[in-house]
């Protein structure tokens, strides 16, 4: 323990399993080896197999196509049905803005100071939010819960497996990197400007980000100097939760998720990332991302976008329905459909379908096997978990959805959902449809 | 936009043809009433109205012909309850005119009519219309009074005065608005009873202005009252109140309406709902479920759809599609999207039949499927340009590597 306490905080992070505070206690639900046969399989990495088979056992994808079938394998005939990787939403506030939407459940914005990198969204997550099982019925197997956008640095996000649990730790995706939520534009400057505090302008936003990064750099330097020192009576710098997070982001151990709408602001942020030598992970919302699609791809930055939201505020005025498809167009792109909504997360497949249709209407020829990347492998990449989930490939987590039909349709329904090989939702079996504590026993007396 | 039209053969047989005269051939026509679908329908449009629907219409006159090539054709859709033309940018307060708060008087204002503030030049109208939407219920949104104000149907033809139908009074009876009216939703009923009592007895109780009293009285005789509420027990109160005062009532919201479906059907109270709402968003909505629309329809309740959105009101199509995916018959959804709101709010009939206004849409596929697009919108017999601020932004950024900055691309 003493050894750990004297180590620099980002080193604490890098030896994640042992030193991760609030560690994941997730363990997969019981599963049996399952063979899914005769399905149209979208592998999540651009591949499509018609009339394909898939074997999952021991929590992982054993093979796609053909291979050995162990004894006691349960077979699901999926003829006429479609199979995809579990759907991943990089932008959710389930649990931190839970249903019912009462003031007592308003736990997503620590809007008391513009820089609150010290707060962690996971400490606000209410696992009994009915939004979790609703999202599961829409095929969501993994989701990132983020703080809101009132602050320049809103705090850490957490990546969860969408399994019913009594604690968030039991949902925590093992070894997933932490996220840092940041916000551009109108929200922070409005929240603090209205209180006659900084920031009240976009230039105030940027000045405050830079000031915070400078503090974080000094924090890193102080710890490095301390570590390098040979003095016997050396004194460790004081540990600071806010700077722990910012230092982790500068070191690339925490992935930066930046709420940003306007094209010009996103380019400012990319320059700032260069200035301080950190890597920006994903722009969220990016209503104007289509205007800088090439620059996003060239910088290896993802765009997590809506299919059709626009006009609800000034910085959302230029939204177009081709945004997702245009961001997807350049080589090396990482276009993502996100929800930011307890309704949208239930039908991310439909949101992707709308975006696909708009791309195709302007001649972009986007096939379902390409569009499915927007809600599987690309968000997995955004969250730094693409080595583990997001595609159907041998060795990947067996996070799988069986759809009643082509998922790019308003009529599509997730019929069976698997997480780490365990069937945790079955539309045809009420016993495999979880109900939260909150909803249990409500409206018992319904007399018509 | 020629690209989008390229799959539809558009033949102008004569330059002399009057602009409004149009023949749509070979449509799969969903008329929007009685579950009717007419295959291989030809639709003749004259003077902005549907003149004739039948198989193989021959006309000697020179006329513009649009070949629907078997595609689905419907009357233009209803965009739900919106503040179109009353809100250019949601969070820019000076562009929003749909509600009032902290007015200097203490009384309720049924005469707060949002229609004089309506701006037909809003970018929202073409953006919504090119998605196949022809009209909407212009709404006075929840302020801080039990009566929010007055509105009515508006047609998306860009006219300054394109209002139709009966006056519609918006009434708030949920717990949400109770904060400023004393903290209990029972206050809404207390105040409404008092206001309506004022009409009947002719006694001034200071709740209404003289104009407000006249307009409220008029609305009780020839208007419609839209009650915003979700909770089953509140809906039962609305039914009772409407019966007592002999008014036409509509439920807006209605997440728990399925619980009282029979009572709604019996009282002939229609419901305008968002079929995507299945979460206990508040304690008024614990019974919200995805098949609300299907259950209401089965019980014989008149249905309409809304999305809760103005800028993205085009989402109503997905709302209706979700209702169909959860058990509502497709033709019931199409009626709810086309003819029903016009009937409920007293506008010209919109079901596709002789004499109806020729606001029609040719769809690329199933009209409620999310991958379907409106291919051609016809308003009053005129073919829409299918252009909007958003199609222009799209066409500005679609070309790869233009020689000059994109400000020089003016599609």
Interface residues (C-beta under 8 A of the other chain):
Chain A: X99 X100 X101 X102 X130 X131 X134 X186 X290 X291 X308 X309 X310 X311 X312 X313 X314 X317 X318 X319 X320 X321 X322 X326 X342 X343 X346 X347 X350 X353 X354 X356 X357 X361 X362 X363 X408 X409 X410 X411 X413 X438 X439 X442 X443 X446 X448
Chain B: X3 X4 X88 X89 X90 X91 X92 X124 X259 X260 X262 X276 X277 X278 X279 X280 X281 X282 X283 X285 X286 X287 X310 X311 X312 X314 X315 X318 X321 X322 X324 X325 X368 X369 X370 X371 X372 X373 X390 X393 X394 X397 X398 X406
